[in-house]
């Protein structure tokens, strides 16, 4: 987990989001235990109540369960639940903005797919312009 905290949202929420990202990325798998509240608090120099509040959000969302005396564990199905929620969130919040940008720039789906299959290279027109600029520099 990243040791830097942002000022634009509470630390407990950032902690919750980092655990969610680790579940989605497969770093934490179903059945895995979360690090203890004390360990996280000491490692990231935050109040244990802050860590507990972040963990409690995960419990409230049904992603994590508390096993008395043993700790907190990732629930079965947590990743699938998160994937559904994150997909819906992406489609509702981020995709409209991305789609508007695509339309504003006049990009077509084929061009987008080509750019991703080429390792995120810029579209050909940008490469041609870049190559023209490079050729101009060589002539000097």
WOSULSUL-V353185 format. One record per residue. N is the residue number from 0. RES is the residue in three letters. PHI is phi in whole degrees, 0 to 359 (* if undefined). NEAR is the number of other ideal C-beta (glycine too) atoms within 12 Angstrom. Layout:
# WOSULSUL-V353185
N|RES|PHI|NEAR  N|RES|PHI|NEAR
This chain:
# WOSULSUL-V353185
0|UNK|*|26  1|UNK|291|14  2|UNK|270|14  3|UNK|268|11  4|UNK|247|21  5|UNK|271|14  6|UNK|272|8  7|UNK|271|9  8|UNK|204|14  9|UNK|300|19  10|UNK|299|30  11|UNK|299|28  12|UNK|289|21  13|UNK|296|27  14|UNK|298|38  15|UNK|302|32  16|UNK|296|28  17|UNK|291|33  18|UNK|294|36  19|UNK|301|32  20|UNK|299|19  21|UNK|293|26  22|UNK|291|34  23|UNK|297|26  24|UNK|281|16  25|UNK|85|15  26|UNK|292|17  27|UNK|254|28  28|UNK|251|19  29|UNK|303|20  30|UNK|93|18  31|UNK|290|23  32|UNK|270|22  33|UNK|278|39  34|UNK|301|27  35|UNK|297|19  36|UNK|303|27  37|UNK|297|18  38|UNK|297|18  39|UNK|296|31  40|UNK|301|23  41|UNK|291|14  42|UNK|294|17  43|UNK|257|25  44|UNK|54|14  45|UNK|235|26  46|UNK|293|19  47|UNK|304|22  48|UNK|294|18  49|UNK|294|24  50|UNK|298|33  51|UNK|300|26  52|UNK|295|24  53|UNK|297|38  54|UNK|295|37  55|UNK|296|24  56|UNK|298|25  57|UNK|296|34  58|UNK|295|24  59|UNK|299|14  60|UNK|276|23  61|UNK|79|17  62|UNK|270|37  63|UNK|227|36  64|UNK|236|26  65|UNK|264|22  66|UNK|249|15  67|UNK|310|8  68|UNK|79|7  69|UNK|242|11  70|UNK|121|21  71|UNK|246|32  72|UNK|229|25  73|UNK|289|36  74|UNK|288|27  75|UNK|296|17  76|UNK|85|19  77|UNK|298|32  78|UNK|296|27  79|UNK|297|18  80|UNK|300|23  81|UNK|295|32  82|UNK|300|19  83|UNK|299|15  84|UNK|297|21  85|UNK|292|22  86|UNK|297|16  87|UNK|298|14  88|UNK|298|17  89|UNK|299|18  90|UNK|294|15  91|UNK|277|12  92|UNK|254|14  93|UNK|265|15  94|UNK|301|15  95|UNK|304|14  96|UNK|292|14  97|UNK|295|16  98|UNK|299|17  99|UNK|298|12  100|UNK|295|14  101|UNK|301|18  102|UNK|293|14  103|UNK|299|10  104|UNK|273|17  105|UNK|71|11  106|UNK|278|22  107|UNK|251|13  108|UNK|305|12  109|UNK|298|12  110|UNK|295|20  111|UNK|296|22  112|UNK|295|13  113|UNK|298|19  114|UNK|294|22  115|UNK|283|15  116|UNK|286|11  117|UNK|265|15  118|UNK|72|8  119|UNK|63|12  120|UNK|291|16  121|UNK|295|20  122|UNK|304|23  123|UNK|305|15  124|UNK|301|17  125|UNK|290|18  126|UNK|296|16  127|UNK|297|13  128|UNK|296|14  129|UNK|298|16  130|UNK|295|15  131|UNK|297|14  132|UNK|296|14  133|UNK|295|13  134|UNK|296|12  135|UNK|300|11  136|UNK|293|10  137|UNK|291|9  138|UNK|290|8  139|UNK|281|7
